[in-house]
Amino acid sequence: MVSQEQRRKQLAREKFLRQQERREAAQRRRRMRNAVVAGALAVVVAGGAVSYAAGAFDDGGSKKDDAAPEATPSKKPDDPCRKAAPGKVKPLSFKKEPALTVDKSASYAMKLSTTCGDIDIDLDAAKAPHTVNSFDFLVDKGYLDHTRCHRLTSGTVNVLQCGDPKGTGEGDPGYSLPDENLKDERLRGNVYPAGTVAMANRYNAQKKQGRDTGGSQFFLVYQDSQLPPDYTPFGTISGDGMKVLKKIAAAGESSGQGDGTPNATVVIDKATVRKS
């Protein structure tokens, strides 16, 4: 015969399991909703990105069950990256896009020397001349030096976002760039394949507003990502860059819900562009 104490424990355990099931169901609903909207918001930045992303990834107004036991907080992963080099971000802003001086027939490469390791990027000057020209200009001015990669997403969209001197998702160089190379054959099926480097922008697909609004923020795709071809692909990660990105992604992000600040301290100590 079950004692009163055993019965009480059994009822408490059943209540806890029901609460867990409700939480898991709510999480599944959030993931499904996020999968639908992720393509539209994961890389929409500068001038409203922070509030837009926060609103889109909330829990839809669900209330916490006051009787539910508090979940034990998970331990934050160890930071896999070293301390940033001494130095400060330069507060640079320019009135207009730099003159187009890039050699479209030449090969260019950008190196991001980060606290997590070097990320080498082969730049496509032939297909994205304005974008490559802009980075050649900005890097020469030291614009990216000491900036932190401020955003990491996972799930349907798997990217690390960098290039914002403010580190908030709202920074830009003071000018905008035209969209380029949106018909690249690599983007078939609305997929940005792993290894792609592309521009973030303010384009709103629903309203069809915000074309040609690229600035300095860009994203590095560490795993195939479902995104419409609205973001200029201008480079490809080479060398050991993917290993570095995977290490950053493995450390997760601050929200634990697939969109937040990287747990890894990803700072670009120095960026360089070379022509060959």
C-alpha positions in Angstrom: 0.0 0.0 0.0 1.3 3.4 -1.0 1.9 5.7 2.0 0.6 9.2 2.2 4.2 10.6 1.9 4.9 8.4 -1.2 1.6 9.5 -2.7 2.5 13.2 -2.1 5.9 12.7 -3.7 4.3 10.9 -6.7 1.8 13.8 -7.2 4.6 16.3 -7.0 6.7 14.4 -9.5 3.7 14.2 -11.9 3.1 17.9 -11.6 6.7 18.6 -12.3 6.6 16.4 -15.4 3.5 18.2 -16.7 5.2 21.5 -16.2 8.3 20.3 -18.1 6.0 19.1 -20.9 4.4 22.5 -21.2 7.8 24.2 -21.3 9.0 21.9 -24.0 5.9 22.4 -26.0 6.3 26.2 -25.7 9.9 25.9 -26.8 8.9 23.8 -29.8 6.4 26.5 -30.8 9.0 29.2 -30.4 11.5 27.2 -32.6 8.9 26.7 -35.3 8.0 30.4 -35.2 11.7 31.4 -35.3 12.4 29.2 -38.2 9.8 31.1 -40.2 11.1 34.5 -39.3 14.8 33.8 -39.0 15.6 34.5 -42.6 14.0 37.9 -42.4 15.7 39.0 -39.2 19.0 37.1 -38.5 21.1 39.6 -40.5 18.9 42.7 -40.6 21.0 45.2 -38.7 21.8 48.8 -38.2 19.1 51.2 -37.1 16.6 49.0 -35.3 18.1 45.5 -35.4 18.4 45.1 -31.7 14.7 45.9 -30.9 13.5 43.9 -33.9 15.4 40.8 -33.0 14.4 41.0 -29.4 10.7 41.3 -30.2 10.8 38.5 -32.7 12.4 36.0 -30.4 10.3 36.6 -27.3 8.0 33.9 -25.9 4.8 35.4 -27.4 3.5 36.5 -24.0 3.4 33.1 -22.2 3.4 33.5 -18.4 5.7 31.7 -16.0 4.0 29.1 -13.8 4.6 30.5 -10.3 4.4 26.9 -8.8 7.1 25.6 -11.1 10.4 24.8 -9.6 13.3 27.0 -10.6 15.5 25.4 -13.3 19.1 25.0 -12.3 21.1 27.5 -14.4 23.4 25.8 -16.8 27.1 26.5 -16.5 28.4 29.1 -19.0 30.9 27.4 -21.4 34.5 28.4 -21.0 35.7 31.2 -23.2 37.8 29.5 -25.9 39.5 32.7 -26.9 42.4 34.7 -25.5 42.4 38.2 -24.2 42.1 41.0 -26.7 45.2 43.0 -27.7 45.6 46.5 -26.3 43.9 49.2 -28.2 40.7 51.0 -28.8 38.2 51.2 -31.6 38.6 54.2 -33.9 35.5 56.4 -34.0 35.6 56.8 -37.8 32.8 58.0 -40.1 32.8 59.0 -43.7 30.4 61.2 -45.7 30.3 59.0 -48.8 31.4 55.7 -50.3 35.1 55.8 -51.3 36.0 56.1 -55.0 36.0 52.8 -56.8 39.7 52.0 -57.2 39.7 48.2 -56.7 41.1 46.1 -59.5 38.3 43.8 -60.7 40.7 41.5 -62.4 42.9 41.0 -59.3 42.6 38.7 -56.4 42.1 40.1 -52.9 42.2 38.5 -49.5 41.2 39.8 -46.1 42.7 38.4 -42.9 40.9 38.9 -39.6 43.4 38.3 -36.8 41.0 37.6 -33.9 41.3 36.6 -30.3 40.0 33.2 -31.3 42.4 32.6 -34.2 42.9 33.9 -37.8 40.1 33.9 -40.3 41.2 34.3 -43.9 38.7 35.4 -46.5 39.1 35.3 -50.3 37.3 38.4 -51.6 35.4 38.5 -54.9 36.3 41.9 -56.4 34.9 40.9 -59.9 31.4 40.2 -58.6 31.2 42.5 -55.7 33.6 45.4 -56.5 31.9 48.1 -54.4 31.9 45.9 -51.3 35.4 44.7 -51.7 36.6 48.2 -52.5 34.9 49.5 -49.3 36.6 46.9 -47.1 39.9 47.6 -48.7 39.4 51.3 -47.8 38.0 50.7 -44.3 40.6 48.2 -43.3 43.4 50.5 -44.5 42.0 53.1 -42.1 42.0 50.6 -39.2 38.2 50.7 -39.0 37.8 47.0 -38.0 40.7 46.9 -35.5 39.6 46.1 -31.9 36.0 45.7 -32.9 34.0 42.8 -31.4 31.9 40.4 -33.3 28.6 41.1 -31.6 26.1 38.5 -32.8 25.9 34.7 -33.1 22.9 32.8 -34.4 22.1 29.1 -34.7 19.4 26.9 -36.0 18.0 27.8 -39.4 20.5 30.6 -39.7 24.1 29.9 -38.5 26.2 33.0 -38.6 28.7 35.1 -36.7 28.2 38.8 -37.3 31.0 41.4 -37.2 32.0 44.8 -38.5 30.2 47.1 -36.1 32.5 49.5 -34.2 29.7 50.1 -31.7 29.2 46.4 -31.0 25.4 47.0 -30.8 24.2 46.1 -34.3 23.7 49.8 -35.1 27.1 51.0 -36.2 28.0 51.9 -39.8 30.7 53.8 -41.7 28.5 56.7 -42.5 27.7 55.6 -46.1 25.7 52.8 -47.7 26.7 50.3 -50.4 24.7 48.9 -53.3 23.6 45.3 -53.2 25.8 43.1 -55.4 26.1 39.5 -56.6 22.6 38.5 -55.4 22.3 36.1 -58.3 25.4 34.1 -57.4 24.8 30.5 -58.2 25.9 29.4 -54.7 22.7 30.9 -53.3 20.3 28.5 -55.1 17.5 27.2 -53.0 17.7 30.2 -50.6 20.7 28.8 -48.9 23.9 30.6 -48.0 26.4 27.7 -47.8 28.9 27.3 -45.1 32.0 29.4 -45.7 30.2 32.3 -47.3 30.9 35.8 -46.2 28.1 38.3 -46.9 26.9 41.8 -46.0 24.2 42.6 -43.5 21.7 45.3 -44.4 18.4 46.9 -43.6 16.3 45.3 -46.3 12.8 44.4 -45.2 11.5 41.6 -47.5 7.9 42.0 -46.4 7.7 45.7 -47.2 10.3 45.4 -50.1 12.1 48.4 -48.7 15.8 49.0 -47.8 17.7 47.8 -50.8 21.3 49.1 -51.2 21.8 49.7 -47.4 25.0 47.7 -46.8 27.5 49.4 -44.5 30.4 47.7 -42.7 28.6 44.9 -40.9 29.0 41.4 -42.4 28.3 37.8 -41.4 30.3 34.6 -41.7 28.3 31.5 -42.3 29.7 28.5 -40.3 26.9 26.1 -41.3 24.5 26.1 -44.3 21.8 28.7 -43.6 18.3 29.3 -44.9 18.3 32.9 -46.2 16.8 34.6 -49.2 19.4 36.0 -51.6 19.1 39.5 -50.2 22.6 39.9 -48.7 25.7 40.6 -50.9 28.0 37.6 -50.9 31.5 39.0 -51.3 33.9 36.4 -50.0 34.7 32.8 -49.0 36.4 31.6 -45.9 39.7 29.9 -46.5 42.5 28.2 -44.6 41.6 27.3 -41.0 38.9 29.9 -40.8 36.1 27.4 -40.5 37.8 25.7 -37.6 37.9 29.0 -35.8 34.2 29.7 -36.6 33.2 26.2 -35.3 35.1 26.9 -32.1 33.2 30.2 -31.6 29.9 28.6 -32.4 30.5 25.7 -30.1 30.7 28.1 -27.1 27.2 29.3 -27.8 25.6 32.6 -27.3 24.2 34.6 -24.3 20.5 34.1 -24.7 20.6 30.3 -25.2 17.8 30.7 -27.7 19.9 30.8 -30.9 20.4 34.6 -31.2 22.6 36.7 -29.0 26.1 37.8 -28.1 28.7 35.1 -28.5 30.0 33.6 -25.3 33.4 33.5 -26.9 35.1 36.9 -26.7 35.6 37.4 -30.5 37.6 40.6 -31.0 39.2 41.5 -34.3 42.7 42.6 -33.1 43.8 43.5 -36.6 42.3 43.3 -40.1 44.4 43.4 -43.3 43.6 43.3 -47.0 46.2 42.3 -49.6 46.1 42.2 -53.3 47.8 39.4 -55.3 
